[in-house]
Amino acid sequence: MSHQHEGLQSLLDNDLYKLTMQYAVLQHYKDAQVVYQFTNREKELHLNAEAVEWLEQKIHEMANLQLTKDEAKYIQSLPFFDDSYVKYLSEFRYQPSKNVTIQFDKDTEDLQIQVRGAWHETILYEVPLLALISEAYFRYVDRDWNYDGQVDQASGKARALLEAGCAVSEFGTRRRRDFKTHDMVFGAIYNTYQQYKSDCEKAKQQPKGVVSGTSNVYLAMKYGVTPIGTVAHEFFMAVSALEGVQGANRKTLEKWTQTYHGALGIALTDTFTTDVFLRDFRGELAKTYAGVRQDSGDPMTFIPLMVNHYKSLGIDPSTKTIVFSDALTVEKAIHLLHSCEEYGIKASFGIGTYFTNDFHKASDPSVKSKPLNIVIKMHECKGQRVIKLSDDALKHSADMATVNKFKKELGI
């Protein structure tokens, strides 16, 4: 295996929403202190000692990453950041020895990772750490795979989505098999899109689908596409600690609007369940935001729920978009697109693991090579436990006592 493409490629080898949130945190909550915690949702897949050794080395090397001159120019070219942020990011350095603690039990192979420090400094760790953990696993634990067929597979998926009329972004940094896979796959998606547009032109047809871009800022820069991303659950979770649980959705969305003035206007609905979100998502907020993101629960009930919500506020649903980002496949995306068309609302799709970690065993191609199901979630903000009450109880990020306390405060 060649080593030049292992690990992280750049400070920008991260998802855009970490940068957009970092910029907002610098404006509103510069002093906030937080703790993040790693969770492996599938206990039977875990790292071995060799994988952890490699992982620790790669985390240590994060301290060497810094913005290049070209990367700084690129960040400056994005319409939503100002010079103060470009300067901040140019001076930014990861300090893993200060911020990251790793505990590994060689007997049980239980891995614990915590990130703690100022929110604006620690916010960038989550995605690169997850990408490194995934890579460590597939480098040292599950080695029964290879890159054969990845380009054709990604092209086939992209082509099917485009011909069905889907607007697609690639969201696969956090659970990618490794950077090499990510680059191959996004390169294939990009080339397929160029080919699709030229085929449409030859046939004198309007292209139906579109590749909107990628969440990975480094690859967006490399391929000259739009970096895609807005806000994640952690922003809502932290605001609930900093400003109070009641109305945390509204407060978060208002802070976001103060920073971005309507740009990056996709609201995440399920941090404290969608029902609670909809109580806050009215008036100016519902008008200002371009749409919402569905990340847990049943998307087929979510579509009519949102459409009716918009109608009840006198807003034409056809002017709004639902972004779907929960465990999508080609079939699922196309099915959701048709449903959105029936209900008269726009749809777009953020597809992650299905693009960047879809492999079969090399020894037996009929068997899937299972990706890790791992997350790093904010655990505390300002010394308070914060939680996510998603629309899928399996995605709740706390013990039952904490969940029930939050539910009570929210009147659920």
C-alpha positions in Angstrom: 0.0 0.0 0.0 1.4 3.4 -0.9 1.6 5.8 2.0 1.4 9.2 0.3 -2.4 9.2 0.4 -2.9 7.9 3.9 -4.5 9.9 6.7 -5.5 13.5 6.2 -4.6 15.5 3.1 -4.9 19.1 4.4 -6.5 21.3 7.0 -9.4 21.5 4.5 -9.8 17.7 4.4 -12.9 18.3 6.5 -16.6 18.9 5.9 -17.8 22.5 5.2 -20.3 22.6 8.0 -17.5 22.4 10.6 -16.0 25.6 9.1 -19.4 27.4 8.8 -20.2 26.5 12.4 -16.7 27.5 13.6 -17.2 30.9 12.0 -20.6 31.3 13.8 -19.1 30.1 17.1 -16.4 32.7 16.8 -19.0 35.4 16.4 -21.4 34.3 19.1 -19.8 31.9 21.6 -16.1 32.6 21.6 -15.7 31.5 25.3 -17.8 28.4 25.3 -16.0 25.3 26.6 -17.1 21.8 25.3 -16.4 18.1 25.5 -17.0 15.7 22.6 -17.2 11.9 23.0 -16.6 9.1 20.5 -19.2 6.3 20.3 -19.0 3.1 18.3 -22.6 2.1 17.6 -21.7 -1.4 16.5 -19.8 -3.1 19.3 -18.6 -6.1 17.3 -16.5 -4.1 15.0 -13.5 -2.6 16.8 -9.9 -1.5 16.4 -7.0 -3.6 17.4 -3.7 -2.5 19.1 -2.0 -2.0 15.7 -4.8 0.2 14.4 -4.9 2.3 17.5 -1.1 2.8 17.3 -1.5 4.1 13.7 -4.4 6.2 14.7 -2.5 7.8 17.6 0.4 8.6 15.2 -2.0 10.2 12.7 -3.8 12.3 15.4 -0.4 13.5 16.6 0.5 14.5 13.1 -2.7 16.7 12.9 -0.6 19.3 14.7 1.4 19.8 11.4 -1.6 20.7 9.3 -2.0 24.3 8.3 -3.7 26.3 5.6 -1.6 26.9 2.4 -1.6 30.2 0.6 -3.8 28.7 -2.2 -6.2 27.3 0.4 -6.5 30.6 2.2 -7.3 32.2 -1.2 -9.9 29.6 -1.8 -11.6 30.1 1.6 -11.6 33.9 0.9 -13.4 33.2 -2.4 -16.4 31.6 -0.6 -19.2 34.1 -0.4 -20.1 33.6 3.3 -16.7 34.1 5.1 -15.0 37.4 5.8 -11.3 38.3 6.0 -11.2 37.9 9.8 -12.2 34.3 9.4 -9.6 33.7 6.7 -7.0 35.1 9.0 -8.2 33.0 11.9 -8.1 29.8 9.9 -4.6 30.7 8.5 -3.3 30.8 12.0 -5.3 27.8 13.3 -3.4 24.7 14.4 -4.7 21.5 15.8 -3.4 20.9 19.3 -4.1 17.2 19.8 -1.8 16.8 22.8 -3.9 19.4 24.6 -7.4 18.6 23.2 -7.6 14.8 22.6 -7.4 11.9 25.0 -7.4 8.3 23.9 -7.9 5.3 26.1 -7.6 1.8 24.6 -8.1 -1.4 26.6 -6.0 -4.1 24.8 -8.0 -6.9 26.4 -11.5 -5.8 25.5 -10.4 -3.6 22.6 -12.7 -0.9 24.0 -11.7 2.5 22.5 -12.5 5.8 24.3 -11.8 9.1 22.7 -12.6 12.5 24.2 -12.0 16.0 22.8 -12.2 18.9 25.1 -11.4 22.6 25.0 -12.7 25.9 23.6 -15.6 25.2 21.2 -14.1 27.2 18.4 -10.9 25.3 18.6 -12.2 21.8 19.1 -15.1 22.0 16.5 -12.8 20.9 13.6 -11.8 17.6 15.1 -14.9 15.5 14.7 -14.9 14.7 11.0 -11.1 14.1 10.5 -11.0 11.9 13.6 -13.9 9.8 12.4 -12.2 9.5 8.9 -9.0 8.4 10.6 -10.7 5.8 12.9 -12.5 4.3 9.9 -9.2 4.2 7.9 -7.3 2.6 10.8 -9.9 -0.2 11.0 -9.7 -1.0 7.3 -6.0 -0.8 7.3 -5.3 -3.1 10.2 -8.5 -5.0 11.2 -10.6 -5.7 8.1 -8.1 -6.1 5.2 -10.3 -8.3 3.1 -11.1 -5.7 0.4 -9.5 -3.8 -2.5 -10.3 -0.8 -4.7 -11.4 -2.8 -7.7 -14.6 -1.5 -9.3 -15.0 1.5 -7.1 -14.9 4.0 -10.0 -17.5 2.1 -12.0 -19.7 1.6 -9.0 -19.7 5.3 -8.1 -20.3 6.3 -11.8 -23.2 3.9 -12.1 -24.8 5.3 -8.9 -24.2 8.9 -10.0 -25.6 8.3 -13.5 -28.8 6.6 -12.2 -29.4 9.5 -9.8 -28.8 12.2 -12.5 -31.1 10.5 -15.0 -33.8 10.2 -12.4 -33.5 14.0 -11.8 -31.9 14.0 -8.4 -29.9 16.9 -7.0 -27.0 15.1 -5.2 -24.1 16.1 -3.0 -21.4 13.8 -1.7 -21.3 13.8 2.1 -19.0 10.9 2.8 -15.9 12.3 4.6 -16.6 11.0 8.1 -17.1 7.3 7.4 -14.9 6.9 4.2 -12.8 3.9 3.8 -9.8 6.1 3.3 -8.8 9.3 1.4 -7.9 7.3 -1.7 -11.4 5.8 -1.9 -12.9 9.3 -1.3 -10.9 10.9 -4.1 -11.6 8.0 -6.5 -15.3 8.0 -5.8 -15.8 11.8 -6.0 -13.6 12.0 -9.1 -15.9 9.3 -10.7 -19.1 11.3 -9.6 -17.6 14.5 -11.0 -16.6 12.9 -14.4 -20.0 11.2 -14.7 -21.7 14.5 -14.2 -19.6 16.2 -16.9 -20.3 13.3 -19.3 -24.0 13.4 -18.5 -24.2 17.1 -19.3 -22.4 16.6 -22.6 -24.7 13.7 -23.5 -27.7 15.9 -22.8 -26.3 18.7 -24.9 -25.7 16.3 -27.8 -29.3 15.0 -27.5 -30.5 18.6 -27.2 -32.1 17.8 -23.8 -32.1 19.7 -20.6 -30.2 17.9 -17.9 -32.6 16.6 -15.2 -30.3 15.9 -12.4 -27.4 17.8 -10.9 -24.3 17.1 -8.8 -24.4 20.1 -6.4 -20.9 19.4 -4.9 -19.2 17.7 -2.0 -19.1 18.4 1.7 -15.3 17.9 1.7 -13.7 21.3 1.3 -10.4 20.0 0.0 -12.0 17.9 -2.7 -14.4 20.8 -3.6 -11.3 23.0 -4.2 -9.5 20.2 -6.1 -12.4 19.6 -8.5 -13.7 23.1 -8.7 -17.1 22.3 -7.4 -19.3 23.9 -4.7 -18.5 22.9 -1.1 -21.8 21.9 0.5 -22.9 22.2 4.1 -24.6 24.3 6.7 -25.2 23.4 10.3 -25.1 20.2 12.5 -26.9 19.0 15.6 -24.0 20.1 17.8 -24.9 23.8 17.3 -28.5 23.3 18.5 -27.2 21.1 21.4 -24.7 23.7 22.6 -27.2 26.5 22.3 -29.6 24.5 24.5 -26.9 24.6 27.2 -25.9 28.2 26.6 -29.3 29.8 26.1 -31.7 27.3 27.7 -33.6 24.3 26.3 -36.8 26.1 25.7 -36.8 27.6 22.2 -33.3 26.3 21.5 -34.2 25.6 17.9 -35.5 29.2 17.4 -32.5 30.7 19.2 -30.0 28.6 17.1 -31.7 29.5 13.8 -31.7 33.2 14.7 -28.0 33.2 15.6 -27.3 31.4 12.3 -29.3 34.1 10.4 -27.4 36.9 12.2 -24.1 35.3 10.9 -25.2 34.3 7.4 -28.2 36.6 6.6 -30.2 33.9 4.9 -27.3 32.2 3.1 -26.7 28.5 4.0 -30.3 28.5 5.0 -31.1 24.8 5.5 -32.5 24.1 9.0 -31.9 20.8 10.7 -35.1 19.6 12.3 -34.5 16.6 14.5 -32.1 17.7 17.3 -35.0 17.7 19.8 -37.5 15.9 17.6 -39.2 17.5 14.6 -42.4 18.1 16.5 -40.6 20.4 18.9 -38.7 22.0 16.0 -42.0 22.9 14.2 -43.2 24.8 17.2 -40.3 27.2 16.7 -40.1 27.1 12.9 -42.7 29.8 12.0 -43.0 33.4 10.8 -39.7 34.9 9.6 -37.7 31.8 10.2 -39.8 29.6 8.0 -39.8 32.3 5.3 -36.1 33.1 5.5 -34.8 29.5 5.5 -34.6 27.9 2.1 -35.6 24.6 3.5 -35.0 21.8 6.1 -32.8 18.7 6.4 -34.3 15.3 7.3 -31.7 13.2 9.1 -33.7 10.6 11.2 -37.1 9.1 11.5 -39.4 8.2 8.6 -38.8 10.4 5.5 -42.1 9.3 4.0 -44.1 10.8 6.8 -41.7 13.8 7.1 -42.6 15.0 3.5 -46.4 15.6 4.1 -45.6 16.9 7.6 -43.3 19.7 6.2 -45.6 20.5 3.3 -48.6 20.9 5.6 -46.5 23.0 8.0 -45.5 25.4 5.2 -49.1 25.6 3.9 -50.4 26.3 7.4 -48.1 29.3 7.5 -49.2 30.5 4.0 -45.9 29.6 2.4 -45.8 27.9 -1.0 -44.0 24.5 -0.4 -42.8 24.6 -4.0 -40.4 27.4 -3.0 -38.8 25.3 -0.4 -36.4 22.3 -0.3 -36.1 19.2 1.8 -32.5 17.9 2.0 -32.4 14.2 2.8 -29.3 12.9 4.4 -30.1 9.7 6.4 -28.6 6.4 5.1 -29.6 7.0 1.4 -29.2 4.7 -1.5 -30.0 5.3 -5.2 -33.4 3.6 -4.9 -34.3 5.4 -1.7 -33.3 8.8 -3.1 -35.4 8.3 -6.3 -38.4 7.1 -4.3 -38.2 10.2 -2.1 -37.8 12.5 -5.1 -41.0 11.1 -6.6 -42.8 11.6 -3.3 -41.6 15.2 -3.0 -42.8 15.8 -6.6 -46.2 14.5 -5.7 -46.4 16.7 -2.7 -45.1 19.7 -4.6 -41.8 20.4 -2.6 -38.2 20.4 -3.9 -35.8 17.7 -2.8 -32.1 17.3 -2.7 -29.8 14.5 -1.4 -26.7 14.3 0.7 -25.2 10.9 0.2 -22.3 9.7 2.4 -21.3 6.2 3.4 -23.1 4.7 0.4 -20.6 6.5 -1.8 -17.4 6.4 0.2 -17.6 3.1 2.0 -19.5 0.7 -0.2 -17.3 -2.4 -0.5 -17.5 -6.2 -0.8 -15.1 -8.7 0.5 -12.2 -9.4 -1.8 -12.3 -13.1 -0.8 -16.1 -13.4 -1.5 -17.6 -10.5 -3.5 -21.1 -11.7 -2.6 -20.5 -10.6 1.0 -20.6 -6.9 2.0 -17.5 -5.5 3.7 -19.3 -3.6 6.5 -18.5 0.0 7.2 -18.1 1.2 10.8 -21.1 3.0 12.4 -19.2 5.6 14.5 -20.0 9.1 15.7 -18.3 11.8 17.8 -21.0 13.9 19.5 -20.9 16.9 21.8 -21.2 15.6 25.3 -21.0 18.7 27.4 -21.1 22.4 26.9 -20.4 24.9 29.7 -20.2 21.9 32.1 -23.7 20.8 31.2 -24.6 17.5 29.7 -26.1 18.2 26.2 -28.2 15.7 24.2 -29.7 15.0 20.9 -33.3 13.6 20.9 -33.5 12.5 17.3 -36.6 11.3 15.5 -35.1 7.8 15.8 -34.8 6.6 19.4 -31.7 4.6 18.5 -30.0 7.9 17.7 -30.7 9.5 21.0 -27.3 10.5 22.5 -27.8 10.0 26.2 -28.9 7.8 29.0 -32.6 7.4 29.7 -32.6 9.7 32.8 -31.1 12.6 30.9 -33.4 11.9 27.9 -36.4 12.0 30.2 -35.3 15.2 31.9 -35.0 16.9 28.5 -38.3 15.5 27.3 -40.0 16.9 30.4 -38.4 20.4 29.9 -39.6 20.3 26.3 -43.1 19.1 27.2 -42.8 16.0 25.0 
